[in-house]
Amino acid sequence: MMMSFFDQFASPSFLGIPLIAIAIALPWILFPTPPSRWLNNRLITLQTWFINRFTNQLLLPLNVGGLKWTLLFASLMGFLITINMLGLLPYTFTPTTQLSLNMGFAVPLWLATVIIGMRNQPTVALGHLLPEGTPIPLIPVLIIIETISLFIRPLALGVRLTANLTAGHLLIQLIATAVFVLLPMMPTVAILTGAVLFLLTLLEVAVAMIQAYVFVLLLSLYLQENV
């Protein structure tokens, strides 16, 4: 029984062919394509408003050099939100519960921000490893600690997204199983548990959007230090 709870996180396959590529590519099909007309429909207008509000809020502290990342961050944000939301539907697979996929997003983008900082302003980028006014005996220790914290950043990005989504899916499955078990024996308790399940589902919808926003927000903060 305990193993079956984690079966939902196994990458699906058909005839030995992994289907994770389809799960990753499906959200792009759901995005509406802007028509060539002067007036857009409500869906296009809502999508445009959301992207504009998001980019204005996210990239407000960045300078002109960081604005080049607007399209990348907005696309990544929409992609992660769509994948996370689709993963809450029954009989679906959430690719962002796989640490390998999240690390595949986190490591290259984090490494790009570090390379940009080393290329454009190497003195400032290396200065983050040693806070100003550090006593001389603590300099080697602080440099080692700051270097470790720098390399932990992509791991923290990937683990945070994976852990939050995995925990939410496990809680939903555990409470849903409890509802089915309690329904024949204690209907009142089962109804109360079902209400808790409904509230938890609403919470997971918020978590799915918030975690995607936090992922991109942290990347923008890393970029802010290097541009």
C-alpha positions in Angstrom: 0.0 0.0 0.0 2.8 2.4 0.9 4.5 1.7 -2.4 1.4 2.5 -4.4 1.3 6.0 -2.9 4.6 6.8 -4.7 3.6 5.1 -8.0 2.1 8.4 -9.2 5.5 9.9 -9.3 7.0 7.2 -11.6 7.5 8.4 -15.1 4.8 6.8 -17.3 5.8 4.8 -20.4 4.0 3.1 -23.2 5.5 0.1 -24.9 8.8 1.0 -23.2 8.7 4.5 -24.6 8.8 7.3 -21.9 5.8 9.6 -22.1 7.4 12.4 -20.1 8.2 14.3 -23.3 4.5 14.4 -24.2 3.7 15.6 -20.7 6.2 18.4 -21.1 5.1 19.4 -24.6 1.4 19.3 -23.9 1.1 22.7 -22.0 2.4 24.6 -25.1 -0.5 23.2 -27.1 -3.0 24.6 -24.6 -1.7 28.2 -24.8 -4.0 30.3 -27.2 -2.3 31.7 -30.2 -2.8 35.5 -30.7 -4.9 36.1 -33.9 -4.1 38.6 -36.6 -7.2 40.7 -35.7 -7.3 44.1 -34.1 -9.6 42.9 -31.3 -8.7 39.8 -29.2 -11.0 37.5 -27.4 -11.3 37.4 -23.6 -8.8 34.5 -23.2 -6.1 36.3 -25.1 -6.8 39.5 -23.2 -6.6 37.7 -19.9 -3.3 36.0 -20.9 -1.7 39.2 -22.0 -2.8 41.0 -18.9 -1.4 38.3 -16.7 2.0 38.2 -18.5 2.3 42.0 -18.4 1.5 42.2 -14.7 3.9 39.4 -13.9 6.8 40.8 -15.9 6.3 44.3 -14.4 6.3 42.9 -10.9 9.2 40.4 -11.4 11.6 42.6 -13.3 10.9 45.9 -11.5 14.2 45.8 -9.5 16.3 44.8 -12.5 18.3 47.2 -14.6 18.2 47.5 -18.4 20.6 44.6 -18.9 18.3 42.2 -16.9 15.3 43.1 -19.0 16.7 40.9 -21.8 15.5 37.9 -19.7 11.9 39.0 -19.7 10.7 36.6 -22.4 12.6 33.7 -20.9 11.2 34.3 -17.4 7.7 34.9 -18.6 7.7 31.7 -20.7 9.2 29.7 -17.8 6.6 31.0 -15.4 3.7 30.2 -17.7 5.1 26.8 -18.4 5.6 25.8 -14.8 2.2 27.1 -13.7 0.5 25.1 -16.5 2.4 21.9 -15.7 1.7 22.2 -12.0 -2.0 22.9 -12.5 -2.5 20.1 -15.0 -0.8 17.7 -12.5 -3.7 18.3 -10.1 -6.1 16.7 -12.5 -7.0 13.0 -12.0 -5.0 10.4 -13.9 -2.3 12.9 -14.9 1.4 13.0 -14.4 3.3 16.0 -13.0 6.7 16.3 -14.6 7.8 18.9 -12.0 7.7 16.2 -9.3 10.9 14.8 -10.9 14.0 16.3 -9.4 15.9 15.6 -12.6 13.6 17.9 -14.6 13.7 20.7 -12.1 17.5 20.5 -11.8 17.6 20.6 -15.6 15.8 24.0 -15.4 17.7 25.3 -12.3 21.3 24.5 -13.1 21.6 26.0 -16.6 19.7 29.2 -15.7 21.7 29.7 -12.5 25.0 29.0 -14.3 24.0 31.5 -16.9 23.6 34.2 -14.2 26.9 33.4 -12.7 28.7 33.5 -16.1 27.1 36.8 -16.9 28.3 38.2 -13.6 31.9 36.9 -14.1 32.0 38.3 -17.6 30.4 41.7 -17.1 31.6 42.6 -13.5 34.0 40.0 -12.2 35.1 42.2 -9.2 31.6 42.6 -8.0 30.7 39.0 -8.6 33.7 37.7 -6.6 33.0 40.4 -4.0 29.8 38.6 -3.0 32.0 35.8 -1.6 33.6 38.0 1.0 31.4 40.5 2.9 32.9 44.0 3.5 34.5 44.5 6.9 35.3 40.8 7.6 38.0 40.2 10.2 41.2 38.7 8.6 41.1 35.4 10.5 37.6 34.7 9.2 38.3 35.4 5.6 39.2 31.8 4.5 36.2 30.4 6.4 33.7 32.9 5.0 35.0 32.4 1.4 34.4 28.6 1.7 31.0 29.1 3.3 29.9 31.7 0.6 31.2 29.4 -2.2 29.2 26.5 -0.8 26.1 28.6 -0.5 26.6 29.8 -4.1 26.7 26.2 -5.5 23.8 25.1 -3.3 21.5 27.6 -5.0 20.4 25.5 -8.0 20.0 22.5 -5.7 17.7 24.5 -3.5 15.7 25.7 -6.5 15.1 22.1 -7.7 14.5 20.5 -4.3 12.1 23.2 -3.2 9.8 22.8 -6.3 10.0 19.0 -6.2 9.4 18.7 -2.4 6.4 21.0 -2.3 4.6 19.4 -5.2 5.4 15.9 -4.0 4.2 16.6 -0.5 1.0 18.1 -1.8 0.2 15.2 -4.1 0.9 12.7 -1.3 -1.4 14.5 1.2 -4.2 14.6 -1.4 -3.9 10.9 -2.1 -3.7 10.0 1.6 -6.8 12.0 2.5 -8.7 10.8 -0.5 -7.9 7.2 0.5 -9.1 7.9 4.0 -12.4 9.3 2.6 -13.1 6.1 0.6 -12.2 3.9 3.6 -14.3 5.8 6.1 -17.3 6.3 3.9 -19.0 2.8 4.5 -18.1 2.8 8.2 -18.5 6.4 9.4 -20.2 8.6 6.8 -20.1 11.8 8.9 -16.4 11.5 9.5 -15.9 10.8 5.8 -17.9 13.9 4.8 -15.8 16.0 7.1 -12.6 14.5 5.7 -13.9 15.2 2.2 -14.3 18.9 3.2 -10.7 18.9 4.4 -9.7 17.3 1.1 -11.5 20.1 -0.8 -9.8 22.8 1.2 -6.4 21.0 0.7 -7.0 20.9 -3.1 -7.6 24.6 -3.1 -4.4 25.0 -1.1 -2.5 22.9 -3.6 -3.8 25.1 -6.5 -2.3 28.1 -4.7 0.9 26.2 -4.0 1.2 25.2 -7.7 1.1 28.8 -8.7 3.2 30.2 -5.9 6.0 27.6 -6.3 6.3 28.5 -10.0 6.4 32.2 -9.1 9.0 31.6 -6.4 11.2 29.5 -8.8 11.3 32.3 -11.3 11.6 35.0 -8.6 14.7 33.5 -7.1 16.2 33.2 -10.6 15.6 36.9 -11.1 17.2 37.7 -7.8 20.3 35.7 -8.8 20.3 37.6 -12.0 20.0 40.9 -10.2 23.3 40.3 -8.3 25.2 39.8 -11.6 23.9 42.5 -13.9 
